[in-house]
């Protein structure tokens, strides 16, 4: 993990600990959506290559 990724994870960890559960669920949904989009892009790239 790069230093930038570590800083992002630390910041998110600090933020999440103070959020209400509804906001945590929303953040999780965003992260899951980003993961799905990344996988789709990787699949598209592997089909083209």
C-alpha positions, 0 to 999 in steps of 0.5 A: 500500500502506498503512503497516499493510500495509507493516508486515505485509509487513516483519514477515512478511519478517523471520519467513520468512527464519528459518523452515525450508522446511517452515514456509515451505511451510505459510505459503505454503499459508495465504496461498494459501488466504486469496487463494482465499477473498478471490476467492470473496467478491469473486465472491459480492459481484459476483453479488449487486450 
